[in-house]
Amino acid sequence: MHSGDVYSDALLRRVLDSARTIAMVGASTEWNRPSAFAMKYLQGKGYHVIPVNPRAAGGTILGETCYASVHDIPRDKTGPIDMVDIFRRSDQVGPIVADAIAIGAKIVWMQLGVRNEEAARAAEKAGLTVVMNRCVKIEYGRLHGELSWGGFNSRVISSRRRRANP
């Protein structure tokens, strides 16, 4: 399914449309880090993003309580976690994916530069959808025609007006 990191726009749209609550592993307290930009952007699009960062656990990031691990998120307060978005090195993905499987997440998304075939196979075997080496923020913007605002070619052409939010 994830061969060569090639994903159809239909699959990416389905993933982005089906997720409402995202656990962002590697969320940063520093405003200028990619995970901070992604978290703020996704919050602005209506996603509930729960930051996961052991060094910031117990504090808040962009108004959300931060947890040490995906497993520590109190789902009685947050509801189900639809997606686990991973901003960690590829060699650190295995235990995070194991947690995603254990909590019943539907999607594991590994950010740009993050690939772990063994963890991806385990997630897919457990029924999760896996996306590797892609950025949720970039893909959302591309599929909703927003990258063109910054001068990027989104490869999405339509004469129809885009909806503001999904």
C-alpha distance (Angstrom), angle and dihedral (degrees) to the residues before:
residue distance angle dihedral
M1 . . .
H2 3.81 . .
S3 3.78 97.9 .
G4 3.78 110.6 155.9
D5 3.80 91.5 -9.2
V6 3.81 89.3 -80.5
Y7 3.79 112.0 146.8
S8 3.77 126.7 173.5
D9 3.77 118.4 -119.2
A10 3.82 87.1 -122.7
L11 3.81 91.4 58.4
L12 3.81 93.2 46.3
R13 3.82 91.3 48.1
R14 3.80 90.9 49.4
V15 3.79 90.9 50.2
L16 3.81 93.9 47.2
D17 3.81 92.7 44.7
S18 3.80 94.1 48.6
A19 3.81 97.2 49.4
R20 3.80 120.0 81.4
T21 3.81 101.9 154.3
I22 3.79 119.0 48.3
A23 3.80 127.8 -173.2
M24 3.81 104.7 -150.9
V25 3.80 108.9 -155.4
G26 3.79 110.6 -158.5
A27 3.81 94.6 25.7
S28 3.79 107.7 167.9
T29 3.78 131.8 -137.3
E30 3.82 87.8 -149.3
W31 3.81 111.8 93.4
N32 3.81 93.9 -146.1
R33 3.82 97.5 57.2
P34 3.83 120.1 104.2
S35 3.81 92.2 -118.6
A36 3.83 90.5 56.0
F37 3.81 91.4 51.9
A38 3.80 91.1 47.2
M39 3.80 93.5 47.0
K40 3.79 93.9 49.7
Y41 3.80 91.7 46.0
L42 3.81 93.3 49.7
Q43 3.80 91.6 47.3
G44 3.81 87.6 53.9
K45 3.80 89.2 54.2
G46 3.79 92.1 55.4
Y47 3.79 101.1 -97.5
H48 3.81 119.6 137.4
V49 3.80 102.2 -130.1
I50 3.80 117.9 -166.9
P51 3.81 113.7 -163.0
V52 3.81 119.4 -134.7
N53 3.79 117.3 -165.7
P54 3.83 123.1 136.2
R55 3.82 92.5 -150.1
A56 3.82 92.2 54.2
A57 3.83 98.0 37.0
G58 3.78 113.0 140.2
G59 3.80 92.9 23.4
T60 3.77 128.3 85.3
I61 3.78 133.9 -103.1
L62 3.79 117.3 -164.4
G63 3.79 90.3 -16.6
E64 3.81 96.4 -50.7
T65 3.79 126.9 109.8
C66 3.78 110.9 -109.5
Y67 3.82 122.4 -135.5
A68 3.80 131.9 -158.2
S69 3.81 94.5 -128.1
V70 3.78 141.6 0.4
H71 3.79 88.2 -105.9
D72 3.85 90.5 58.5
I73 3.82 94.9 59.0
P74 3.83 107.6 111.8
R75 3.78 101.2 -129.5
D76 3.80 90.6 -171.2
K77 3.83 85.0 70.7
T78 3.80 100.8 32.7
G79 3.78 102.7 33.7
P80 3.78 121.4 -136.3
I81 3.80 119.9 -19.4
D82 3.80 107.7 -126.3
M83 3.81 99.1 -177.1
V84 3.78 136.1 22.5
D85 3.81 107.6 -153.7
I86 3.81 111.2 -162.3
F87 3.81 123.6 -149.2
R88 3.83 95.5 170.4
R89 3.80 135.4 103.1
S90 3.78 116.0 -77.8
D91 3.81 92.5 -112.8
Q92 3.83 89.9 58.2
V93 3.80 96.5 53.6
G94 3.84 100.0 87.8
P95 3.83 99.2 75.8
I96 3.82 91.2 40.8
V97 3.80 90.9 54.3
A98 3.82 89.7 46.6
D99 3.82 87.8 55.4
A100 3.81 91.0 47.3
I101 3.80 89.8 53.6
A102 3.81 92.2 45.6
I103 3.82 94.2 53.2
G104 3.80 93.8 46.0
A105 3.81 99.4 -111.5
K106 3.81 114.7 170.9
I107 3.80 98.9 -149.0
V108 3.80 138.1 37.7
W109 3.80 113.3 -164.1
M110 3.80 119.5 -172.9
Q111 3.78 114.3 -160.5
L112 3.81 127.8 -126.5
G113 3.78 110.7 -52.6
V114 3.81 93.0 14.5
R115 3.82 116.3 116.4
N116 3.77 130.6 154.1
E117 3.80 114.4 166.4
E118 3.82 94.9 -173.7
A119 3.82 92.5 52.6
A120 3.81 90.5 44.1
R121 3.82 91.3 53.8
A122 3.82 90.8 49.3
A123 3.82 91.2 50.0
E124 3.81 93.2 47.2
K125 3.81 91.0 47.0
A126 3.83 87.1 55.1
G127 3.82 90.1 51.4
L128 3.80 100.2 -101.8
T129 3.79 123.9 137.3
V130 3.81 111.4 -121.4
V131 3.79 129.1 -154.6
M132 3.81 118.9 179.5
N133 3.79 134.7 -171.9
R134 3.80 94.5 12.0
C135 3.81 134.4 110.1
V136 3.81 117.6 -126.9
K137 3.81 91.2 -149.7
I138 3.79 94.2 50.1
E139 3.80 93.7 45.1
Y140 3.80 92.7 47.8
G141 3.80 90.7 49.6
R142 3.80 92.9 45.4
L143 3.80 94.2 49.2
H144 3.80 92.4 46.5
G145 3.80 95.4 47.6
E146 3.80 94.7 -111.3
L147 3.81 99.0 120.1
S148 3.77 89.7 70.5
W149 3.83 87.4 66.5
G150 3.79 86.8 69.3
G151 3.80 94.7 44.0
F152 3.82 97.1 -96.3
N153 3.78 123.6 137.1
S154 3.80 103.1 -123.6
R155 3.83 94.2 -174.0
V156 3.82 87.2 -132.6
I157 3.78 112.2 116.4
S158 3.77 122.9 -180.0
S159 3.77 138.9 146.4
R160 3.79 89.1 -147.0
R161 3.76 119.5 100.5
R162 3.80 113.0 -111.7
R163 3.78 120.9 -119.2
A164 3.81 112.6 -115.4
N165 3.83 93.0 -128.9
P166 3.79 132.8 7.8
